[in-house]
Amino acid sequence: MPTAPTGYSRLQIALHWPVFALIAQKYILKDAVSAAWDQVTDGPEAGFDLLVRAHAAGGALAMIFALVRMRRAQG
């Protein structure tokens, strides 16, 4: 039977603060995403918005970091 880990790995510690920063960035950019969504639902075509792209990219990166962290915690 495998033994339980005694603490966090270096990778888990290293990924903790970047994930925190990415989640904070998503909170900061939520108004831009909300405005873009309102634009889409009101009918006019939504244009390119760098803040919305940054919000989406930050979410994808946070998810990748979290998956890497969880995967490394298992093995």
N, CA, C and O atoms as a Maestro MAE file, in Angstrom:
{
 s_m_m2io_version
 :::
 2.0.0
}

f_m_ct {
 s_m_title
 :::
 protein
 m_atom[300] {
  # First column is atom index #
  i_m_mmod_type
  r_m_x_coord
  r_m_y_coord
  r_m_z_coord
  i_m_residue_number
  s_m_chain_name
  s_m_pdb_residue_name
  s_m_pdb_atom_name
  i_m_atomic_number
  :::
  1 25 0.846 -1.175 0.000 1 A "MET " " N  " 7
  2 3 0.000 0.000 0.000 1 A "MET " " CA " 6
  3 2 0.895 1.244 0.000 1 A "MET " " C  " 6
  4 15 1.852 1.314 0.772 1 A "MET " " O  " 8
  5 25 0.587 2.245 -0.876 2 A "PRO " " N  " 7
  6 3 1.425 3.438 -0.937 2 A "PRO " " CA " 6
  7 2 1.312 4.255 0.343 2 A "PRO " " C  " 6
  8 15 0.274 4.274 1.004 2 A "PRO " " O  " 8
  9 25 2.394 4.920 0.668 3 A "THR " " N  " 7
  10 3 2.389 5.761 1.866 3 A "THR " " CA " 6
  11 2 1.834 7.140 1.525 3 A "THR " " C  " 6
  12 15 1.954 7.612 0.394 3 A "THR " " O  " 8
  13 25 1.239 7.764 2.502 4 A "ALA " " N  " 7
  14 3 0.674 9.105 2.318 4 A "ALA " " CA " 6
  15 2 1.811 10.126 2.256 4 A "ALA " " C  " 6
  16 15 2.802 9.989 2.973 4 A "ALA " " O  " 8
  17 25 1.678 11.150 1.405 5 A "PRO " " N  " 7
  18 3 2.732 12.177 1.349 5 A "PRO " " CA " 6
  19 2 2.812 12.934 2.675 5 A "PRO " " C  " 6
  20 15 1.807 13.122 3.360 5 A "PRO " " O  " 8
  21 25 3.998 13.355 3.015 6 A "THR " " N  " 7
  22 3 4.201 14.077 4.275 6 A "THR " " CA " 6
  23 2 4.121 15.590 4.107 6 A "THR " " C  " 6
  24 15 4.085 16.320 5.098 6 A "THR " " O  " 8
  25 25 4.093 16.064 2.883 7 A "GLY " " N  " 7
  26 3 4.014 17.502 2.644 7 A "GLY " " CA " 6
  27 2 3.815 17.778 1.164 7 A "GLY " " C  " 6
  28 15 3.622 16.855 0.372 7 A "GLY " " O  " 8
  29 25 3.862 19.028 0.801 8 A "TYR " " N  " 7
  30 3 3.700 19.431 -0.592 8 A "TYR " " CA " 6
  31 2 5.029 19.305 -1.335 8 A "TYR " " C  " 6
  32 15 6.099 19.528 -0.769 8 A "TYR " " O  " 8
  33 25 4.935 18.946 -2.608 9 A "SER " " N  " 7
  34 3 6.148 18.850 -3.421 9 A "SER " " CA " 6
  35 2 6.605 20.254 -3.829 9 A "SER " " C  " 6
  36 15 5.860 21.225 -3.697 9 A "SER " " O  " 8
  37 25 7.830 20.339 -4.323 10 A "ARG " " N  " 7
  38 3 8.345 21.634 -4.797 10 A "ARG " " CA " 6
  39 2 7.496 22.169 -5.948 10 A "ARG " " C  " 6
  40 15 7.259 23.374 -6.040 10 A "ARG " " O  " 8
  41 25 7.036 21.270 -6.828 11 A "LEU " " N  " 7
  42 3 6.197 21.699 -7.945 11 A "LEU " " CA " 6
  43 2 4.876 22.270 -7.445 11 A "LEU " " C  " 6
  44 15 4.421 23.300 -7.942 11 A "LEU " " O  " 8
  45 25 4.262 21.616 -6.476 12 A "GLN " " N  " 7
  46 3 2.999 22.125 -5.936 12 A "GLN " " CA " 6
  47 2 3.192 23.506 -5.305 12 A "GLN " " C  " 6
  48 15 2.360 24.395 -5.483 12 A "GLN " " O  " 8
  49 25 4.267 23.676 -4.586 13 A "ILE " " N  " 7
  50 3 4.550 24.970 -3.968 13 A "ILE " " CA " 6
  51 2 4.815 26.028 -5.038 13 A "ILE " " C  " 6
  52 15 4.344 27.161 -4.933 13 A "ILE " " O  " 8
  53 25 5.574 25.648 -6.070 14 A "ALA " " N  " 7
  54 3 5.906 26.594 -7.147 14 A "ALA " " CA " 6
  55 2 4.671 27.003 -7.940 14 A "ALA " " C  " 6
  56 15 4.613 28.129 -8.434 14 A "ALA " " O  " 8
  57 25 3.688 26.126 -8.076 15 A "LEU " " N  " 7
  58 3 2.487 26.434 -8.856 15 A "LEU " " CA " 6
  59 2 1.418 27.165 -8.040 15 A "LEU " " C  " 6
  60 15 0.494 27.737 -8.617 15 A "LEU " " O  " 8
  61 25 1.527 27.157 -6.742 16 A "HIS " " N  " 7
  62 3 0.490 27.749 -5.905 16 A "HIS " " CA " 6
  63 2 0.268 29.235 -6.210 16 A "HIS " " C  " 6
  64 15 -0.863 29.646 -6.469 16 A "HIS " " O  " 8
  65 25 1.328 30.038 -6.181 17 A "TRP " " N  " 7
  66 3 1.166 31.483 -6.347 17 A "TRP " " CA " 6
  67 2 0.839 31.892 -7.782 17 A "TRP " " C  " 6
  68 15 0.063 32.830 -7.966 17 A "TRP " " O  " 8
  69 25 1.388 31.243 -8.806 18 A "PRO " " N  " 7
  70 3 0.930 31.594 -10.162 18 A "PRO " " CA " 6
  71 2 -0.560 31.305 -10.371 18 A "PRO " " C  " 6
  72 15 -1.255 32.077 -11.031 18 A "PRO " " O  " 8
  73 25 -1.044 30.215 -9.821 19 A "VAL " " N  " 7
  74 3 -2.477 29.917 -9.943 19 A "VAL " " CA " 6
  75 2 -3.288 30.968 -9.189 19 A "VAL " " C  " 6
  76 15 -4.314 31.436 -9.682 19 A "VAL " " O  " 8
  77 25 -2.834 31.332 -8.013 20 A "PHE " " N  " 7
  78 3 -3.511 32.399 -7.261 20 A "PHE " " CA " 6
  79 2 -3.560 33.694 -8.078 20 A "PHE " " C  " 6
  80 15 -4.601 34.347 -8.147 20 A "PHE " " O  " 8
  81 25 -2.434 34.061 -8.694 21 A "ALA " " N  " 7
  82 3 -2.381 35.291 -9.497 21 A "ALA " " CA " 6
  83 2 -3.323 35.223 -10.698 21 A "ALA " " C  " 6
  84 15 -3.972 36.211 -11.042 21 A "ALA " " O  " 8
  85 25 -3.396 34.054 -11.333 22 A "LEU " " N  " 7
  86 3 -4.295 33.904 -12.483 22 A "LEU " " CA " 6
  87 2 -5.757 33.995 -12.060 22 A "LEU " " C  " 6
  88 15 -6.574 34.567 -12.781 22 A "LEU " " O  " 8
  89 25 -6.091 33.446 -10.917 23 A "ILE " " N  " 7
  90 3 -7.475 33.544 -10.429 23 A "ILE " " CA " 6
  91 2 -7.788 34.990 -10.049 23 A "ILE " " C  " 6
  92 15 -8.897 35.463 -10.300 23 A "ILE " " O  " 8
  93 25 -6.838 35.693 -9.452 24 A "ALA " " N  " 7
  94 3 -7.036 37.115 -9.137 24 A "ALA " " CA " 6
  95 2 -7.234 37.922 -10.423 24 A "ALA " " C  " 6
  96 15 -8.068 38.826 -10.472 24 A "ALA " " O  " 8
  97 25 -6.465 37.590 -11.461 25 A "GLN " " N  " 7
  98 3 -6.597 38.270 -12.753 25 A "GLN " " CA " 6
  99 2 -7.994 38.049 -13.326 25 A "GLN " " C  " 6
  100 15 -8.573 38.965 -13.910 25 A "GLN " " O  " 8
  101 25 -8.535 36.853 -13.167 26 A "LYS " " N  " 7
  102 3 -9.880 36.575 -13.664 26 A "LYS " " CA " 6
  103 2 -10.908 37.434 -12.921 26 A "LYS " " C  " 6
  104 15 -11.856 37.932 -13.530 26 A "LYS " " O  " 8
  105 25 -10.727 37.605 -11.630 27 A "TYR " " N  " 7
  106 3 -11.632 38.447 -10.857 27 A "TYR " " CA " 6
  107 2 -11.538 39.900 -11.306 27 A "TYR " " C  " 6
  108 15 -12.554 40.584 -11.431 27 A "TYR " " O  " 8
  109 25 -10.322 40.367 -11.547 28 A "ILE " " N  " 7
  110 3 -10.119 41.762 -11.960 28 A "ILE " " CA " 6
  111 2 -10.736 42.020 -13.333 28 A "ILE " " C  " 6
  112 15 -11.266 43.105 -13.573 28 A "ILE " " O  " 8
  113 25 -10.676 41.045 -14.231 29 A "LEU " " N  " 7
  114 3 -11.170 41.226 -15.596 29 A "LEU " " CA " 6
  115 2 -12.644 40.839 -15.769 29 A "LEU " " C  " 6
  116 15 -13.151 40.845 -16.891 29 A "LEU " " O  " 8
  117 25 -13.328 40.509 -14.689 30 A "LYS " " N  " 7
  118 3 -14.713 40.051 -14.812 30 A "LYS " " CA " 6
  119 2 -15.648 41.106 -15.395 30 A "LYS " " C  " 6
  120 15 -16.621 40.757 -16.064 30 A "LYS " " O  " 8
  121 25 -15.376 42.377 -15.157 31 A "ASP " " N  " 7
  122 3 -16.245 43.428 -15.704 31 A "ASP " " CA " 6
  123 2 -16.142 43.503 -17.227 31 A "ASP " " C  " 6
  124 15 -17.140 43.751 -17.904 31 A "ASP " " O  " 8
  125 25 -14.949 43.293 -17.765 32 A "ALA " " N  " 7
  126 3 -14.784 43.298 -19.222 32 A "ALA " " CA " 6
  127 2 -15.522 42.132 -19.846 32 A "ALA " " C  " 6
  128 15 -16.118 42.274 -20.914 32 A "ALA " " O  " 8
  129 25 -15.488 40.979 -19.192 33 A "VAL " " N  " 7
  130 3 -16.189 39.803 -19.709 33 A "VAL " " CA " 6
  131 2 -17.692 40.023 -19.617 33 A "VAL " " C  " 6
  132 15 -18.428 39.680 -20.542 33 A "VAL " " O  " 8
  133 25 -18.147 40.586 -18.520 34 A "SER " " N  " 7
  134 3 -19.575 40.864 -18.359 34 A "SER " " CA " 6
  135 2 -20.070 41.845 -19.422 34 A "SER " " C  " 6
  136 15 -21.151 41.660 -19.982 34 A "SER " " O  " 8
  137 25 -19.284 42.884 -19.699 35 A "ALA " " N  " 7
  138 3 -19.661 43.858 -20.732 35 A "ALA " " CA " 6
  139 2 -19.684 43.206 -22.113 35 A "ALA " " C  " 6
  140 15 -20.571 43.487 -22.919 35 A "ALA " " O  " 8
  141 25 -18.721 42.348 -22.384 36 A "ALA " " N  " 7
  142 3 -18.693 41.659 -23.677 36 A "ALA " " CA " 6
  143 2 -19.895 40.742 -23.814 36 A "ALA " " C  " 6
  144 15 -20.488 40.656 -24.889 36 A "ALA " " O  " 8
  145 25 -20.261 40.058 -22.738 37 A "TRP " " N  " 7
  146 3 -21.427 39.166 -22.791 37 A "TRP " " CA " 6
  147 2 -22.702 39.979 -23.012 37 A "TRP " " C  " 6
  148 15 -23.569 39.568 -23.785 37 A "TRP " " O  " 8
  149 25 -22.825 41.110 -22.354 38 A "ASP " " N  " 7
  150 3 -23.982 41.979 -22.566 38 A "ASP " " CA " 6
  151 2 -24.059 42.417 -24.026 38 A "ASP " " C  " 6
  152 15 -25.146 42.493 -24.599 38 A "ASP " " O  " 8
  153 25 -22.915 42.704 -24.618 39 A "GLN " " N  " 7
  154 3 -22.876 43.103 -26.021 39 A "GLN " " CA " 6
  155 2 -23.366 41.968 -26.922 39 A "GLN " " C  " 6
  156 15 -24.103 42.204 -27.880 39 A "GLN " " O  " 8
  157 25 -22.960 40.759 -26.617 40 A "VAL " " N  " 7
  158 3 -23.373 39.606 -27.421 40 A "VAL " " CA " 6
  159 2 -24.872 39.368 -27.287 40 A "VAL " " C  " 6
  160 15 -25.550 39.118 -28.284 40 A "VAL " " O  " 8
  161 25 -25.392 39.443 -26.072 41 A "THR " " N  " 7
  162 3 -26.821 39.157 -25.871 41 A "THR " " CA " 6
  163 2 -27.719 40.281 -26.364 41 A "THR " " C  " 6
  164 15 -28.895 40.048 -26.641 41 A "THR " " O  " 8
  165 25 -27.188 41.502 -26.480 42 A "ASP " " N  " 7
  166 3 -27.997 42.614 -26.976 42 A "ASP " " CA " 6
  167 2 -28.117 42.622 -28.493 42 A "ASP " " C  " 6
  168 15 -28.921 43.374 -29.043 42 A "ASP " " O  " 8
  169 25 -27.342 41.809 -29.167 43 A "GLY " " N  " 7
  170 3 -27.496 41.687 -30.603 43 A "GLY " " CA " 6
  171 2 -26.353 42.161 -31.465 43 A "GLY " " C  " 6
  172 15 -26.033 41.494 -32.448 43 A "GLY " " O  " 8
  173 25 -25.712 43.286 -31.151 44 A "PRO " " N  " 7
  174 3 -24.646 43.699 -32.057 44 A "PRO " " CA " 6
  175 2 -23.471 42.725 -32.004 44 A "PRO " " C  " 6
  176 15 -23.237 42.050 -31.002 44 A "PRO " " O  " 8
  177 25 -22.768 42.679 -33.081 45 A "GLU " " N  " 7
  178 3 -21.620 41.781 -33.156 45 A "GLU " " CA " 6
  179 2 -20.539 42.259 -32.192 45 A "GLU " " C  " 6
  180 15 -20.185 43.438 -32.161 45 A "GLU " " O  " 8
  181 25 -20.030 41.327 -31.416 46 A "ALA " " N  " 7
  182 3 -18.978 41.669 -30.461 46 A "ALA " " CA " 6
  183 2 -17.638 41.718 -31.175 46 A "ALA " " C  " 6
  184 15 -17.305 40.819 -31.948 46 A "ALA " " O  " 8
  185 25 -16.881 42.755 -30.919 47 A "GLY " " N  " 7
  186 3 -15.570 42.891 -31.529 47 A "GLY " " CA " 6
  187 2 -14.493 42.246 -30.673 47 A "GLY " " C  " 6
  188 15 -14.775 41.679 -29.618 47 A "GLY " " O  " 8
  189 25 -13.271 42.339 -31.137 48 A "PHE " " N  " 7
  190 3 -12.122 41.797 -30.423 48 A "PHE " " CA " 6
  191 2 -11.881 42.612 -29.159 48 A "PHE " " C  " 6
  192 15 -11.850 43.842 -29.204 48 A "PHE " " O  " 8
  193 25 -11.714 41.940 -28.059 49 A "ASP " " N  " 7
  194 3 -11.408 42.615 -26.801 49 A "ASP " " CA " 6
  195 2 -10.255 41.880 -26.131 49 A "ASP " " C  " 6
  196 15 -10.388 40.717 -25.748 49 A "ASP " " O  " 8
  197 25 -9.140 42.554 -25.994 50 A "LEU " " N  " 7
  198 3 -7.943 41.947 -25.421 50 A "LEU " " CA " 6
  199 2 -8.167 41.500 -23.979 50 A "LEU " " C  " 6
  200 15 -7.618 40.482 -23.556 50 A "LEU " " O  " 8
  201 25 -8.966 42.247 -23.222 51 A "LEU " " N  " 7
  202 3 -9.216 41.871 -21.834 51 A "LEU " " CA " 6
  203 2 -9.990 40.564 -21.729 51 A "LEU " " C  " 6
  204 15 -9.743 39.759 -20.832 51 A "LEU " " O  " 8
  205 25 -10.923 40.357 -22.648 52 A "VAL " " N  " 7
  206 3 -11.680 39.101 -22.662 52 A "VAL " " CA " 6
  207 2 -10.755 37.951 -23.033 52 A "VAL " " C  " 6
  208 15 -10.835 36.874 -22.442 52 A "VAL " " O  " 8
  209 25 -9.887 38.170 -23.998 53 A "ARG " " N  " 7
  210 3 -8.918 37.130 -24.379 53 A "ARG " " CA " 6
  211 2 -7.985 36.814 -23.214 53 A "ARG " " C  " 6
  212 15 -7.675 35.648 -22.969 53 A "ARG " " O  " 8
  213 25 -7.536 37.844 -22.495 54 A "ALA " " N  " 7
  214 3 -6.658 37.628 -21.344 54 A "ALA " " CA " 6
  215 2 -7.381 36.850 -20.246 54 A "ALA " " C  " 6
  216 15 -6.783 35.996 -19.591 54 A "ALA " " O  " 8
  217 25 -8.669 37.146 -20.046 55 A "HIS " " N  " 7
  218 3 -9.479 36.431 -19.065 55 A "HIS " " CA " 6
  219 2 -9.568 34.943 -19.437 55 A "HIS " " C  " 6
  220 15 -9.373 34.072 -18.590 55 A "HIS " " O  " 8
  221 25 -9.861 34.668 -20.695 56 A "ALA " " N  " 7
  222 3 -9.986 33.278 -21.146 56 A "ALA " " CA " 6
  223 2 -8.643 32.550 -21.098 56 A "ALA " " C  " 6
  224 15 -8.576 31.399 -20.667 56 A "ALA " " O  " 8
  225 25 -7.589 33.209 -21.534 57 A "ALA " " N  " 7
  226 3 -6.266 32.583 -21.511 57 A "ALA " " CA " 6
  227 2 -5.813 32.324 -20.073 57 A "ALA " " C  " 6
  228 15 -5.222 31.283 -19.787 57 A "ALA " " O  " 8
  229 25 -6.086 33.254 -19.182 58 A "GLY " " N  " 7
  230 3 -5.733 33.061 -17.776 58 A "GLY " " CA " 6
  231 2 -6.475 31.888 -17.159 58 A "GLY " " C  " 6
  232 15 -5.909 31.131 -16.371 58 A "GLY " " O  " 8
  233 25 -7.743 31.741 -17.520 59 A "GLY " " N  " 7
  234 3 -8.516 30.601 -17.015 59 A "GLY " " CA " 6
  235 2 -7.984 29.277 -17.528 59 A "GLY " " C  " 6
  236 15 -7.885 28.306 -16.779 59 A "GLY " " O  " 8
  237 25 -7.642 29.243 -18.811 60 A "ALA " " N  " 7
  238 3 -7.091 28.014 -19.383 60 A "ALA " " CA " 6
  239 2 -5.753 27.672 -18.744 60 A "ALA " " C  " 6
  240 15 -5.488 26.510 -18.438 60 A "ALA " " O  " 8
  241 25 -4.918 28.670 -18.543 61 A "LEU " " N  " 7
  242 3 -3.611 28.435 -17.927 61 A "LEU " " CA " 6
  243 2 -3.756 27.989 -16.471 61 A "LEU " " C  " 6
  244 15 -3.029 27.103 -16.023 61 A "LEU " " O  " 8
  245 25 -4.681 28.591 -15.734 62 A "ALA " " N  " 7
  246 3 -4.912 28.177 -14.343 62 A "ALA " " CA " 6
  247 2 -5.394 26.733 -14.296 62 A "ALA " " C  " 6
  248 15 -4.991 25.974 -13.415 62 A "ALA " " O  " 8
  249 25 -6.251 26.349 -15.231 63 A "MET " " N  " 7
  250 3 -6.731 24.972 -15.271 63 A "MET " " CA " 6
  251 2 -5.584 24.003 -15.571 63 A "MET " " C  " 6
  252 15 -5.483 22.949 -14.943 63 A "MET " " O  " 8
  253 25 -4.728 24.353 -16.521 64 A "ILE " " N  " 7
  254 3 -3.580 23.503 -16.849 64 A "ILE " " CA " 6
  255 2 -2.670 23.355 -15.636 64 A "ILE " " C  " 6
  256 15 -2.244 22.246 -15.313 64 A "ILE " " O  " 8
  257 25 -2.366 24.469 -14.960 65 A "PHE " " N  " 7
  258 3 -1.523 24.415 -13.768 65 A "PHE " " CA " 6
  259 2 -2.157 23.544 -12.684 65 A "PHE " " C  " 6
  260 15 -1.472 22.748 -12.041 65 A "PHE " " O  " 8
  261 25 -3.464 23.699 -12.484 66 A "ALA " " N  " 7
  262 3 -4.149 22.906 -11.464 66 A "ALA " " CA " 6
  263 2 -4.112 21.417 -11.811 66 A "ALA " " C  " 6
  264 15 -3.901 20.582 -10.932 66 A "ALA " " O  " 8
  265 25 -4.315 21.079 -13.086 67 A "LEU " " N  " 7
  266 3 -4.259 19.676 -13.492 67 A "LEU " " CA " 6
  267 2 -2.860 19.094 -13.303 67 A "LEU " " C  " 6
  268 15 -2.710 17.955 -12.861 67 A "LEU " " O  " 8
  269 25 -1.841 19.877 -13.640 68 A "VAL " " N  " 7
  270 3 -0.459 19.421 -13.430 68 A "VAL " " CA " 6
  271 2 -0.210 19.201 -11.945 68 A "VAL " " C  " 6
  272 15 0.389 18.203 -11.547 68 A "VAL " " O  " 8
  273 25 -0.669 20.129 -11.144 69 A "ARG " " N  " 7
  274 3 -0.461 20.021 -9.693 69 A "ARG " " CA " 6
  275 2 -1.164 18.796 -9.138 69 A "ARG " " C  " 6
  276 15 -0.586 18.072 -8.328 69 A "ARG " " O  " 8
  277 25 -2.399 18.548 -9.556 70 A "MET " " N  " 7
  278 3 -3.141 17.380 -9.059 70 A "MET " " CA " 6
  279 2 -2.504 16.079 -9.543 70 A "MET " " C  " 6
  280 15 -2.414 15.105 -8.795 70 A "MET " " O  " 8
  281 25 -2.070 16.074 -10.785 71 A "ARG " " N  " 7
  282 3 -1.447 14.869 -11.343 71 A "ARG " " CA " 6
  283 2 -0.174 14.517 -10.593 71 A "ARG " " C  " 6
  284 15 0.078 13.351 -10.290 71 A "ARG " " O  " 8
  285 25 0.633 15.542 -10.294 72 A "ARG " " N  " 7
  286 3 1.874 15.305 -9.565 72 A "ARG " " CA " 6
  287 2 1.618 14.897 -8.134 72 A "ARG " " C  " 6
  288 15 2.440 14.200 -7.538 72 A "ARG " " O  " 8
  289 25 0.483 15.318 -7.560 73 A "ALA " " N  " 7
  290 3 0.156 14.946 -6.182 73 A "ALA " " CA " 6
  291 2 -0.180 13.464 -6.091 73 A "ALA " " C  " 6
  292 15 0.019 12.842 -5.048 73 A "ALA " " O  " 8
  293 25 -0.690 12.897 -7.186 74 A "GLN " " N  " 7
  294 3 -1.056 11.482 -7.193 74 A "GLN " " CA " 6
  295 2 0.162 10.577 -7.323 74 A "GLN " " C  " 6
  296 15 0.169 9.464 -6.796 74 A "GLN " " O  " 8
  297 25 1.185 11.043 -8.016 75 A "GLY " " N  " 7
  298 3 2.290 10.137 -8.294 75 A "GLY " " CA " 6
  299 2 3.594 10.617 -7.919 75 A "GLY " " C  " 6
  300 15 4.589 9.919 -8.116 75 A "GLY " " O  " 8
  :::
 }
 m_bond[299] {
  # First column is bond index #
  i_m_from
  i_m_to
  i_m_order
  :::
  1 1 2 1
  2 2 3 1
  3 3 4 2
  4 3 5 1
  5 5 6 1
  6 6 7 1
  7 7 8 2
  8 7 9 1
  9 9 10 1
  10 10 11 1
  11 11 12 2
  12 11 13 1
  13 13 14 1
  14 14 15 1
  15 15 16 2
  16 15 17 1
  17 17 18 1
  18 18 19 1
  19 19 20 2
  20 19 21 1
  21 21 22 1
  22 22 23 1
  23 23 24 2
  24 23 25 1
  25 25 26 1
  26 26 27 1
  27 27 28 2
  28 27 29 1
  29 29 30 1
  30 30 31 1
  31 31 32 2
  32 31 33 1
  33 33 34 1
  34 34 35 1
  35 35 36 2
  36 35 37 1
  37 37 38 1
  38 38 39 1
  39 39 40 2
  40 39 41 1
  41 41 42 1
  42 42 43 1
  43 43 44 2
  44 43 45 1
  45 45 46 1
  46 46 47 1
  47 47 48 2
  48 47 49 1
  49 49 50 1
  50 50 51 1
  51 51 52 2
  52 51 53 1
  53 53 54 1
  54 54 55 1
  55 55 56 2
  56 55 57 1
  57 57 58 1
  58 58 59 1
  59 59 60 2
  60 59 61 1
  61 61 62 1
  62 62 63 1
  63 63 64 2
  64 63 65 1
  65 65 66 1
  66 66 67 1
  67 67 68 2
  68 67 69 1
  69 69 70 1
  70 70 71 1
  71 71 72 2
  72 71 73 1
  73 73 74 1
  74 74 75 1
  75 75 76 2
  76 75 77 1
  77 77 78 1
  78 78 79 1
  79 79 80 2
  80 79 81 1
  81 81 82 1
  82 82 83 1
  83 83 84 2
  84 83 85 1
  85 85 86 1
  86 86 87 1
  87 87 88 2
  88 87 89 1
  89 89 90 1
  90 90 91 1
  91 91 92 2
  92 91 93 1
  93 93 94 1
  94 94 95 1
  95 95 96 2
  96 95 97 1
  97 97 98 1
  98 98 99 1
  99 99 100 2
  100 99 101 1
  101 101 102 1
  102 102 103 1
  103 103 104 2
  104 103 105 1
  105 105 106 1
  106 106 107 1
  107 107 108 2
  108 107 109 1
  109 109 110 1
  110 110 111 1
  111 111 112 2
  112 111 113 1
  113 113 114 1
  114 114 115 1
  115 115 116 2
  116 115 117 1
  117 117 118 1
  118 118 119 1
  119 119 120 2
  120 119 121 1
  121 121 122 1
  122 122 123 1
  123 123 124 2
  124 123 125 1
  125 125 126 1
  126 126 127 1
  127 127 128 2
  128 127 129 1
  129 129 130 1
  130 130 131 1
  131 131 132 2
  132 131 133 1
  133 133 134 1
  134 134 135 1
  135 135 136 2
  136 135 137 1
  137 137 138 1
  138 138 139 1
  139 139 140 2
  140 139 141 1
  141 141 142 1
  142 142 143 1
  143 143 144 2
  144 143 145 1
  145 145 146 1
  146 146 147 1
  147 147 148 2
  148 147 149 1
  149 149 150 1
  150 150 151 1
  151 151 152 2
  152 151 153 1
  153 153 154 1
  154 154 155 1
  155 155 156 2
  156 155 157 1
  157 157 158 1
  158 158 159 1
  159 159 160 2
  160 159 161 1
  161 161 162 1
  162 162 163 1
  163 163 164 2
  164 163 165 1
  165 165 166 1
  166 166 167 1
  167 167 168 2
  168 167 169 1
  169 169 170 1
  170 170 171 1
  171 171 172 2
  172 171 173 1
  173 173 174 1
  174 174 175 1
  175 175 176 2
  176 175 177 1
  177 177 178 1
  178 178 179 1
  179 179 180 2
  180 179 181 1
  181 181 182 1
  182 182 183 1
  183 183 184 2
  184 183 185 1
  185 185 186 1
  186 186 187 1
  187 187 188 2
  188 187 189 1
  189 189 190 1
  190 190 191 1
  191 191 192 2
  192 191 193 1
  193 193 194 1
  194 194 195 1
  195 195 196 2
  196 195 197 1
  197 197 198 1
  198 198 199 1
  199 199 200 2
  200 199 201 1
  201 201 202 1
  202 202 203 1
  203 203 204 2
  204 203 205 1
  205 205 206 1
  206 206 207 1
  207 207 208 2
  208 207 209 1
  209 209 210 1
  210 210 211 1
  211 211 212 2
  212 211 213 1
  213 213 214 1
  214 214 215 1
  215 215 216 2
  216 215 217 1
  217 217 218 1
  218 218 219 1
  219 219 220 2
  220 219 221 1
  221 221 222 1
  222 222 223 1
  223 223 224 2
  224 223 225 1
  225 225 226 1
  226 226 227 1
  227 227 228 2
  228 227 229 1
  229 229 230 1
  230 230 231 1
  231 231 232 2
  232 231 233 1
  233 233 234 1
  234 234 235 1
  235 235 236 2
  236 235 237 1
  237 237 238 1
  238 238 239 1
  239 239 240 2
  240 239 241 1
  241 241 242 1
  242 242 243 1
  243 243 244 2
  244 243 245 1
  245 245 246 1
  246 246 247 1
  247 247 248 2
  248 247 249 1
  249 249 250 1
  250 250 251 1
  251 251 252 2
  252 251 253 1
  253 253 254 1
  254 254 255 1
  255 255 256 2
  256 255 257 1
  257 257 258 1
  258 258 259 1
  259 259 260 2
  260 259 261 1
  261 261 262 1
  262 262 263 1
  263 263 264 2
  264 263 265 1
  265 265 266 1
  266 266 267 1
  267 267 268 2
  268 267 269 1
  269 269 270 1
  270 270 271 1
  271 271 272 2
  272 271 273 1
  273 273 274 1
  274 274 275 1
  275 275 276 2
  276 275 277 1
  277 277 278 1
  278 278 279 1
  279 279 280 2
  280 279 281 1
  281 281 282 1
  282 282 283 1
  283 283 284 2
  284 283 285 1
  285 285 286 1
  286 286 287 1
  287 287 288 2
  288 287 289 1
  289 289 290 1
  290 290 291 1
  291 291 292 2
  292 291 293 1
  293 293 294 1
  294 294 295 1
  295 295 296 2
  296 295 297 1
  297 297 298 1
  298 298 299 1
  299 299 300 2
  :::
 }
}
